[in-house]
Amino acid sequence: MIDEIFGRPSAKFKRVQCFAVALAWWLIITRGNKHGPPGIRSLSRALTAKITAWQIYVLTLTGYYLLKNFDKLIGLTPPIPFENHYTPGFYRATWVMQALDAGFWTAYPIKNKYARDLLSIVLTVYYLIFSDAANEKVRRYRLKTTVESCRVSWEKGRNPYAGAIAKLLLPKINIYKDVFVKRPAHSEYEEPVECLLLFDGTAEQLKNQKKVIYHLHGGGFTTMEPKLHEDYLLAWATQLKVPILSVNYRKAPEFPYPYALDEVFDTYYALMKSKGTIIGLSGDVVPEVVVTGDSAGGNLAAALELKLIDYPKKIKRPAGLVLTYPALDMNFASALSEDQMKLIRQVTKETATPFLYKNKKDVYQSYAGDAHKSVRANKSFVNLAQQQKVQSQQPGSPSEQGPGNKLSLTSKVLYSGDRVLPAEVLYTALMLYAGDTECDLSKDYLMSPLLAPEEKLAQFPKTYIICGEVDPLVDDTVLFGAKLRQAFRDSGRKNPEDLVEVSIIKGYSHGFLNMVPFFPEAKAPIHKLGFWMEEIFDNVLPEERNIDLNEDDYSTDEELVGESYANIDEEGGDVKAPRKKKTSAQKAWDKTNIVHPGGLVEGRQDKTKNSVIGEIKNAVVEKL
């Protein structure tokens, strides 16, 4: 309290204050009169004769508890954010996540890694019990979000104790290997791309495979790796019996846009041109590939398809896309445009998901309170069918104009306080991914696939998209699905409605694929995603995605490829193979990937500190 009185709050001073208060009371108890200061000594002697020390202790704690919760006792409890937005199961999952974040962030400053790892788990248990303290701790850290805080939060699986517990729940598969893919000759880069190969079968069975799942993981472009997405990757591997190649693309801010996209493109190119031999396939045919990605990985998956469409050489494009809560628009507008609102109304009607549209109205009403009870407000909140009828009769009415429509607020604004993906984290991820790259966020469709022109979207394959109802990125999902459907329809594609499927899960937000250990309900959408991939493979139209193998500039010579499938024997075991000496670029990257179990990477630097974007970020943080 003292530092607040002086107007100079300081974490360092708070620590001194705690020690000072504890020391003062210790001296009063040990050196002062045991019955307290003059004036209450007679009362202390009388109470001591009638009640025990234990009773005094319990009464003291009870009195403190009642005093601390006095506002709740008299009915002045503050509102609980998102108390009715999430399903009970999802809210419990966010409770665990908040406790984990608070525990790991609190323990991170400890230098000894063994103590830090253990204390992270102990503090997590503490914050599970004292959830209000966890919420406050998380709120404060997120007000000053950095790349390091994101990595501590999202890479908790690196903690040996948390990782060991998680692995007990995971299925076992035969092939689970790191693969280093050599860059194609046309690539601007020389260092190979690190990937993870998963397959539930032997090397001989892998050799006969003709299908591949090409996976791009999420993590805000700044953190995580394929091995931290094992919960659903292993589930798909056992469900589909298809090899999964997951790209461990390099992260921002060390490698800003478009480095990750170029890695994803080069690896896909190598996979196609080598006919899958780089991962152990026979090479008899070019494999059918389904590209899937979640969050940032969903962005890269859609951008990969667009880049393949733009590429002058013929490459066999994916048989389909499966996107999970993808980040498809890097522009943080506060309101949807008029055209976007029309698309949302159309897709809401066509897909029978009016609850999504209604939920935005409910959120606005929770902000407006009693003010929305005016006649004008009530008229603006008629049901969807009535509103569409009114707008069709009055095409120029104010209710149809984007910024003037209360329902046109973007999901990034409406759900900016989300317990999983708040606005601070979204904003930080965008800045770090963009870095110092000169790109126009309002036009670059490889960074924001939602901005892609219709003639390019019309060439997309079968696309499935799934997202939570109250996810800050739900608008990206709905709008992208609507734009794809419209592009397919306008280009004359057969059965355009069947080429896009958008699934919105009520009461879910972001990141549920990684919540399986404490959110078992996530197994259902994981299985659904696997079913979608299986459906794409079963309905392939190869004539639409030809490949010109005469333009092959990719070598599958084992000596050039380096360590890849050569370390897998016929039974799926290890075979020692000489590894090619690492380049200087690889060695530099390895040095930046010395990972502390708490989640941080030693030696990494936030490039935004020395950039114009970094100055803007620091200014925003200071104002907050």
C-alpha positions in Angstrom: 0.0 0.0 0.0 2.9 2.4 0.8 4.2 2.5 -2.8 0.7 3.2 -4.1 0.4 6.1 -1.7 3.6 7.6 -3.1 2.4 6.9 -6.6 5.5 4.9 -7.5 4.5 1.2 -7.5 7.5 -1.1 -7.6 7.8 -4.9 -7.5 11.2 -4.6 -5.7 9.7 -2.2 -3.1 6.8 -4.5 -2.5 9.2 -7.3 -1.6 11.0 -5.1 0.8 7.7 -4.0 2.3 6.6 -7.7 2.9 9.9 -8.4 4.7 9.6 -5.2 6.7 6.0 -5.9 7.8 6.8 -9.6 8.7 9.9 -8.5 10.7 7.9 -5.8 12.6 5.2 -8.2 13.7 7.8 -10.8 14.7 9.5 -8.3 17.0 6.2 -7.2 18.5 5.3 -10.9 19.2 8.6 -12.0 20.6 9.7 -8.9 22.5 6.5 -7.1 23.3 4.0 -7.9 26.0 2.3 -11.3 25.3 -1.1 -9.8 25.9 -0.5 -6.9 23.5 -0.3 -3.1 23.9 -1.9 -1.2 26.8 -5.7 -1.0 26.6 -6.4 -4.5 25.3 -4.3 -6.5 27.8 -7.2 -7.1 30.2 -9.4 -8.3 27.4 -6.6 -10.6 26.2 -6.2 -12.1 29.7 -9.9 -12.7 30.0 -10.1 -14.4 26.5 -7.1 -16.6 27.2 -8.8 -18.0 30.2 -11.9 -19.1 28.2 -10.7 -20.2 24.7 -7.7 -22.1 23.4 -4.9 -20.9 21.2 -6.3 -23.1 18.4 -9.7 -21.5 18.6 -8.1 -18.0 18.5 -6.2 -19.1 15.4 -9.3 -20.4 13.6 -11.4 -17.4 14.6 -8.7 -15.1 13.3 -8.5 -16.8 9.9 -12.3 -16.9 9.7 -12.5 -13.2 10.5 -9.9 -12.4 7.9 -11.7 -14.4 5.3 -15.1 -12.7 6.1 -13.4 -9.3 6.0 -11.7 -10.0 2.7 -15.0 -11.1 1.2 -17.2 -8.5 2.7 -18.4 -7.2 -0.6 -19.7 -10.7 -1.6 -21.5 -11.1 1.7 -23.6 -8.0 1.1 -24.3 -8.7 -2.5 -21.8 -6.4 -4.2 -19.8 -9.1 -6.0 -18.1 -7.8 -9.2 -19.1 -9.6 -12.4 -17.1 -12.7 -13.4 -15.8 -12.3 -17.0 -17.1 -15.0 -19.4 -19.0 -16.7 -16.7 -21.7 -17.7 -19.2 -19.7 -17.7 -22.5 -17.8 -20.9 -21.9 -19.1 -24.4 -21.3 -18.4 -25.6 -17.8 -15.8 -28.0 -19.0 -14.0 -25.3 -21.0 -14.1 -22.9 -18.1 -12.5 -25.5 -15.8 -9.8 -26.0 -18.5 -9.1 -22.2 -18.4 -8.9 -22.4 -14.6 -6.1 -25.0 -14.9 -4.4 -23.0 -17.6 -4.5 -19.8 -15.5 -3.0 -21.7 -12.6 -0.2 -23.1 -14.8 0.6 -19.7 -16.3 0.7 -18.1 -12.8 2.8 -20.8 -11.4 5.3 -20.9 -14.3 5.6 -17.1 -14.5 6.2 -16.8 -10.8 8.9 -19.4 -10.8 10.7 -18.3 -13.9 13.1 -15.8 -12.3 14.7 -18.6 -10.3 18.1 -19.4 -12.0 18.6 -23.0 -10.8 16.6 -25.0 -13.3 15.9 -27.9 -11.0 14.4 -25.6 -8.4 12.6 -23.7 -11.0 11.0 -26.8 -12.6 9.9 -28.2 -9.2 8.6 -24.8 -7.9 6.6 -24.3 -11.1 4.6 -27.4 -10.3 4.3 -26.5 -6.6 3.1 -23.0 -7.3 0.6 -24.3 -9.9 -1.0 -26.3 -7.2 -1.1 -23.2 -5.0 -2.8 -21.2 -7.7 -5.3 -23.9 -8.4 -6.5 -23.4 -4.8 -6.2 -19.6 -4.8 -7.7 -19.0 -8.3 -8.3 -15.3 -7.7 -4.6 -14.8 -7.0 -3.9 -16.7 -10.2 -6.2 -14.5 -12.3 -4.6 -11.3 -10.9 -1.1 -12.7 -11.5 -2.0 -13.6 -15.1 -3.7 -10.2 -15.7 -0.6 -8.3 -14.7 1.8 -10.4 -16.8 -0.4 -10.0 -19.8 -0.5 -6.3 -19.5 3.2 -6.4 -20.4 3.2 -9.4 -22.8 6.6 -10.2 -24.3 7.9 -13.0 -26.5 9.6 -14.5 -23.4 6.4 -14.5 -21.3 4.6 -16.2 -24.3 7.2 -18.9 -24.4 7.0 -19.5 -20.7 3.2 -19.8 -21.0 2.9 -21.9 -24.1 6.0 -24.2 -23.7 5.1 -25.6 -20.3 5.4 -29.1 -21.8 9.2 -28.7 -21.7 9.0 -28.9 -17.9 10.2 -32.5 -17.1 7.5 -33.1 -14.5 4.6 -31.7 -16.6 6.0 -33.5 -19.6 6.3 -36.8 -17.8 2.7 -36.6 -16.6 1.4 -35.7 -20.1 3.3 -38.6 -21.7 1.6 -41.1 -19.5 -1.7 -40.3 -21.2 -0.3 -40.5 -24.8 -0.4 -43.5 -27.1 2.8 -45.2 -28.3 3.7 -45.4 -32.0 6.6 -47.1 -33.9 8.1 -44.1 -35.8 8.6 -40.8 -34.0 11.6 -39.2 -35.5 13.2 -35.8 -36.2 13.7 -35.3 -40.0 16.0 -32.7 -41.6 14.7 -31.7 -45.1 17.2 -30.3 -47.6 16.1 -27.1 -49.3 15.3 -27.1 -53.0 17.8 -25.6 -55.4 15.6 -22.5 -56.1 15.3 -21.7 -52.4 17.0 -18.5 -51.0 18.1 -20.5 -47.9 20.7 -23.2 -47.4 20.0 -24.6 -43.9 17.7 -27.6 -43.8 14.2 -27.5 -42.3 13.7 -29.5 -39.1 10.5 -31.6 -39.0 8.9 -34.3 -36.9 7.8 -37.5 -38.6 5.1 -39.6 -36.9 3.7 -43.0 -38.2 2.0 -45.8 -36.4 3.6 -48.7 -38.3 7.0 -50.1 -39.4 9.4 -48.6 -41.9 8.2 -51.2 -44.5 4.6 -50.1 -44.0 5.7 -46.4 -44.2 7.5 -47.2 -47.5 4.2 -48.3 -49.1 2.2 -45.3 -48.0 0.7 -43.0 -50.7 -0.9 -40.4 -48.3 0.7 -37.8 -46.1 -0.6 -35.4 -43.5 1.4 -32.1 -43.7 1.0 -30.4 -40.3 1.8 -26.8 -39.3 1.6 -26.2 -35.6 0.3 -23.1 -33.8 2.0 -20.9 -31.3 1.5 -17.3 -32.3 4.4 -17.6 -34.8 6.7 -17.1 -31.8 6.8 -20.3 -29.8 6.1 -24.0 -29.5 7.2 -26.9 -31.7 5.6 -30.1 -33.1 6.5 -32.2 -30.0 4.4 -29.8 -27.9 1.4 -30.8 -30.0 1.6 -34.5 -29.3 -1.8 -34.7 -27.8 -3.6 -34.6 -31.1 -0.8 -35.6 -33.5 -0.4 -39.0 -31.8 -4.2 -39.4 -31.8 -4.3 -38.8 -35.6 -1.4 -41.1 -36.2 -3.2 -44.0 -34.4 -6.6 -43.1 -35.9 -5.6 -42.7 -39.5 -2.5 -44.9 -39.9 -1.1 -42.2 -42.2 2.4 -40.6 -41.9 2.4 -37.1 -40.4 5.1 -34.6 -41.3 5.0 -31.7 -38.9 7.3 -28.7 -39.7 9.2 -27.1 -36.9 9.4 -23.8 -38.7 11.6 -21.1 -37.2 9.9 -18.6 -35.0 9.7 -14.8 -34.8 11.1 -12.4 -33.7 14.4 -14.1 -34.6 12.9 -15.2 -38.0 10.1 -12.8 -38.9 7.8 -13.0 -41.9 8.1 -14.5 -44.5 10.8 -16.9 -43.2 8.4 -19.4 -41.7 6.2 -19.4 -44.8 9.3 -20.0 -47.0 10.3 -22.9 -44.8 6.8 -24.4 -45.1 6.8 -23.9 -48.9 10.3 -25.4 -49.4 9.5 -28.4 -47.3 6.2 -29.1 -49.2 8.0 -28.6 -52.5 10.7 -31.1 -51.4 8.0 -33.6 -50.3 6.3 -33.4 -53.7 9.3 -33.4 -55.9 11.0 -36.3 -54.1 7.7 -38.2 -54.2 7.9 -38.6 -50.5 11.3 -40.3 -50.4 12.6 -37.7 -48.0 10.4 -39.2 -45.3 10.8 -42.9 -46.3 8.1 -43.4 -48.9 8.9 -45.6 -51.9 8.8 -42.8 -54.4 6.7 -44.7 -56.9 4.0 -42.0 -57.0 3.5 -38.5 -55.8 1.6 -38.8 -52.5 -1.7 -37.2 -51.8 -1.4 -34.6 -49.1 -3.8 -33.0 -46.7 -2.4 -29.8 -45.2 -3.6 -29.0 -41.6 -2.8 -26.3 -39.2 -4.1 -24.7 -36.0 -4.0 -21.0 -35.1 -0.8 -19.6 -36.6 -0.3 -22.9 -38.4 -3.8 -22.4 -40.0 -2.5 -19.1 -41.3 0.6 -20.8 -42.8 -1.6 -23.6 -44.3 -3.8 -21.2 -46.1 -0.8 -19.0 -47.2 0.9 -22.1 -48.5 -2.0 -22.9 -50.7 -2.0 -19.4 -52.1 1.8 -19.5 -52.6 1.4 -22.7 -54.5 -1.3 -21.2 -56.7 1.0 -18.2 -57.5 4.1 -20.4 -58.1 5.0 -20.5 -61.8 6.0 -24.1 -61.9 3.5 -26.9 -61.6 3.4 -28.6 -58.3 0.8 -31.0 -57.1 -1.2 -29.0 -54.7 -2.9 -30.4 -51.5 -5.9 -32.7 -51.8 -7.6 -30.6 -49.1 -7.1 -28.2 -46.1 -8.2 -28.7 -42.5 -7.8 -25.6 -40.4 -8.4 -25.2 -36.7 -9.1 -21.7 -35.3 -6.9 -20.2 -37.9 -5.5 -16.6 -37.7 -6.4 -15.4 -41.2 -6.5 -11.7 -40.9 -3.6 -9.7 -39.3 -5.5 -6.4 -39.5 -6.9 -5.5 -36.1 -10.0 -3.5 -37.2 -12.5 -2.7 -34.5 -15.6 -3.2 -36.8 -16.5 -5.4 -39.7 -17.1 -3.8 -43.1 -20.4 -3.8 -44.8 -19.4 -6.6 -47.2 -18.1 -8.7 -44.3 -21.4 -8.3 -42.4 -23.3 -9.4 -45.5 -21.1 -12.5 -45.7 -21.6 -13.3 -42.0 -25.4 -13.0 -42.3 -25.4 -15.2 -45.4 -23.2 -18.0 -43.9 -25.1 -17.8 -40.7 -28.3 -18.4 -42.6 -26.9 -21.1 -44.9 -25.1 -23.1 -42.1 -27.9 -22.9 -39.5 -25.7 -21.3 -36.9 -27.8 -18.3 -35.7 -26.3 -18.7 -32.2 -23.0 -17.3 -33.4 -24.7 -14.1 -34.7 -26.9 -13.9 -31.5 -23.9 -14.3 -29.2 -22.4 -11.0 -30.6 -25.7 -9.3 -29.7 -25.6 -10.7 -26.2 -22.0 -9.5 -25.7 -23.0 -6.0 -26.8 -26.0 -6.0 -24.5 -23.7 -7.0 -21.6 -21.6 -3.9 -22.3 -24.6 -1.6 -22.8 -26.6 -2.7 -19.8 -30.0 -0.9 -19.4 -29.1 1.6 -22.1 -30.1 -1.0 -24.8 -33.7 -0.8 -23.7 -34.4 2.2 -25.9 -36.8 1.8 -28.8 -34.0 2.4 -31.3 -31.8 -0.3 -29.7 -34.6 -2.8 -29.6 -35.3 -2.3 -33.3 -31.6 -2.9 -34.1 -31.8 -6.3 -32.3 -34.6 -7.9 -34.2 -34.0 -11.5 -35.1 -31.8 -12.5 -38.1 -34.6 -13.1 -40.6 -36.4 -9.9 -39.8 -33.1 -7.9 -40.0 -32.3 -9.4 -43.4 -35.8 -8.5 -44.6 -35.5 -4.9 -43.4 -32.1 -4.5 -45.0 -33.3 -5.9 -48.3 -36.1 -3.3 -48.3 -33.7 -0.5 -47.3 -30.4 -1.2 -48.9 -28.9 2.1 -47.7 -30.2 2.1 -44.2 -27.9 2.8 -41.3 -28.3 -0.7 -39.9 -26.6 -2.1 -43.0 -23.6 0.2 -42.7 -20.7 -1.7 -41.1 -19.3 0.6 -38.4 -22.8 1.9 -37.5 -24.1 -1.6 -36.7 -23.7 -2.7 -33.1 -23.4 -6.3 -34.3 -20.4 -5.4 -36.6 -17.8 -5.3 -33.8 -15.1 -7.8 -34.6 -14.6 -10.9 -32.5 -11.1 -9.7 -31.7 -12.8 -6.7 -29.9 -15.8 -8.5 -28.4 -13.6 -11.2 -26.9 -10.5 -9.1 -26.2 -10.5 -10.3 -22.6 -10.5 -14.0 -23.5 -8.9 -16.2 -20.9 -6.9 -18.1 -23.5 -6.1 -15.6 -26.3 -6.4 -12.0 -25.0 -5.9 -8.9 -27.2 -2.4 -8.3 -25.7 -1.2 -11.7 -26.9 -2.7 -11.3 -30.3 -1.2 -7.9 -30.8 2.2 -9.0 -29.6 2.2 -12.1 -32.0 1.3 -9.9 -35.0 4.1 -7.4 -34.3 6.7 -10.0 -33.7 5.7 -12.0 -36.8 5.7 -8.8 -39.0 9.0 -7.7 -37.5 10.8 -5.1 -39.6 9.5 -6.6 -42.9 8.1 -4.1 -45.3 4.7 -5.4 -46.1 1.3 -3.9 -46.5 -0.9 -5.5 -43.9 -4.0 -4.3 -45.8 -3.0 -6.1 -49.1 -0.5 -8.9 -48.4 -2.7 -12.0 -48.7 0.2 -14.3 -47.9 0.2 -12.8 -44.4 -3.5 -12.4 -44.2 -5.1 -15.1 -46.4 -8.6 -13.6 -45.8 -7.5 -10.8 -48.2 -6.9 -13.1 -51.1 -8.7 -12.2 -54.3 -11.6 -14.3 -55.3 -9.9 -15.8 -58.4 -7.3 -17.3 -56.2 -9.7 -18.6 -53.5 -11.7 -20.2 -56.3 -8.7 -22.6 -56.9 -8.7 -23.9 -53.3 -9.3 -27.6 -52.6 -11.9 -29.0 -50.3 -11.5 -27.0 -47.0 -12.7 -27.8 -43.5 -12.5 -25.2 -40.8 -13.4 -25.6 -37.1 -13.4 -22.9 -34.4 -14.8 -22.1 -31.0 -17.9 -19.8 -30.7 -16.2 -17.3 -28.4 -12.7 -17.5 -29.9 -11.3 -14.0 -30.8 -10.5 -15.5 -34.2 -14.0 -16.8 -35.0 -14.7 -14.0 -37.5 -11.7 -15.1 -39.5 -13.1 -18.6 -39.7 -16.7 -17.6 -40.6 -15.6 -14.9 -43.2 -13.0 -17.2 -44.8 -15.5 -20.0 -45.2 -18.0 -17.6 -46.6 -15.5 -16.1 -49.1 -14.5 -19.6 -50.2 -18.1 -20.6 -50.8 -18.8 -17.4 -52.7 -15.6 -17.9 -54.8 -16.5 -21.5 -55.6 -20.0 -20.5 -56.6 -19.0 -17.6 -58.8 -16.3 -19.7 -60.6 -18.8 -22.4 -61.5 -17.3 -25.2 -59.3 -19.5 -28.2 -58.9 -21.4 -28.4 -55.6 -19.7 -25.3 -54.0 -21.5 -25.9 -50.7 -19.8 -29.3 -50.4 -16.3 -27.9 -50.9 -16.4 -25.9 -47.7 -17.5 -27.0 -44.2 -17.3 -24.6 -41.2 -17.9 -26.0 -37.8 -18.4 -23.7 -34.8 -18.4 -25.2 -31.3 -20.6 -23.5 -28.8 -18.9 -22.4 -25.6 -15.4 -23.1 -26.8 -12.6 -20.5 -27.3 -9.0 -20.9 -28.5 -6.4 -23.7 -28.1 -8.7 -26.6 -27.2 -6.5 -29.1 -29.2 -3.8 -28.7 -26.6 -6.0 -29.1 -23.5 -6.7 -32.8 -23.6 -5.0 -33.7 -20.3 -7.4 -31.4 -18.4 -10.2 -31.1 -21.0 -11.2 -34.5 -22.2 -14.1 -33.0 -24.2 -11.4 -31.9 -26.7 -11.0 -35.5 -27.9 -14.3 -35.2 -29.8 -13.1 -32.3 -32.2 -9.7 -34.0 -32.5 -11.5 -37.1 -33.8 -13.7 -35.0 -36.0 -10.6 -33.4 -37.6 -9.2 -36.9 -38.3 -12.5 -37.9 -39.9 -12.3 -34.9 -42.1 -8.8 -35.8 -43.3 -9.9 -39.3 -44.0 -12.9 -38.0 -46.0 -10.6 -35.8 -48.1 -8.3 -38.8 -48.9 -11.3 -40.9 -49.8 -12.6 -38.3 -52.3 -9.4 -37.1 -54.1 -9.7 -35.5 -57.5 -6.1 -35.8 -58.8 -6.9 -34.4 -62.2 -7.3 -31.0 -60.7 -3.7 -30.9 -59.3 -1.3 -32.1 -61.9 2.5 -32.0 -61.4 5.2 -31.6 -64.0 8.0 -33.9 -62.9 10.3 -32.7 -65.7 10.9 -29.5 -63.8 12.4 -31.3 -60.9 15.2 -29.4 -59.2 15.2 -31.4 -56.0 17.7 -34.1 -55.3 16.9 -37.1 -53.0 20.5 -38.2 -52.8 20.9 -39.3 -49.2 24.3 -37.5 -48.8 22.7 -34.2 -49.8 19.5 -34.7 -47.8 21.4 -35.2 -44.6 19.8 -37.1 -41.7 16.2 -38.0 -42.6 14.5 -41.3 -43.0 17.9 -43.0 -43.1 17.8 -43.5 -39.3 14.7 -45.7 -39.4 15.1 -49.5 -39.9 12.6 -52.0 -41.2 11.0 -52.4 -37.8 10.8 -48.8 -37.0 13.9 -48.8 -34.7 17.1 -46.7 -34.7 19.9 -47.2 -37.1 23.0 -45.1 -36.6 23.8 -43.1 -39.7 26.5 -40.5 -40.2 25.1 -37.0 -39.9 26.3 -34.3 -42.3 28.3 -31.6 -40.5 26.1 -28.7 -39.6 26.4 -25.4 -41.4 27.3 -22.2 -39.5 23.6 -21.1 -39.8 22.5 -24.4 -38.2 25.0 -24.0 -35.4 23.8 -20.4 -34.8 20.2 -21.7 -34.6 21.2 -24.5 -32.3 22.7 -21.9 -29.9 19.5 -20.0 -29.8 17.6 -23.2 -29.0 19.1 -24.1 -25.7 15.8 -24.4 -23.9 15.3 -24.0 -20.2 12.7 -26.4 -18.8 10.7 -23.4 -17.7 10.0 -22.7 -21.4 12.5 -19.9 -22.3 15.2 -20.1 -24.8 18.7 -19.0 -23.8 20.2 -16.2 -25.7 17.2 -15.1 -27.7 16.7 -11.4 -28.2 13.5 -9.5 -28.8 14.3 -7.7 -32.1 11.3 -5.4 -31.6 13.2 -3.6 -28.9 15.4 -2.0 -31.6 12.7 -1.5 -34.3 10.0 1.1 -35.0 7.4 -1.5 -34.2 9.1 -2.2 -30.9 8.9 1.5 -30.1 5.2 1.5 -30.8 4.7 -1.6 -28.7 6.7 -0.2 -25.8 4.7 3.0 -25.9 1.4 1.1 -25.9 2.6 -1.0 -22.9 3.6 2.1 -21.0 0.2 3.6 -21.5 -1.4 0.4 -20.3 
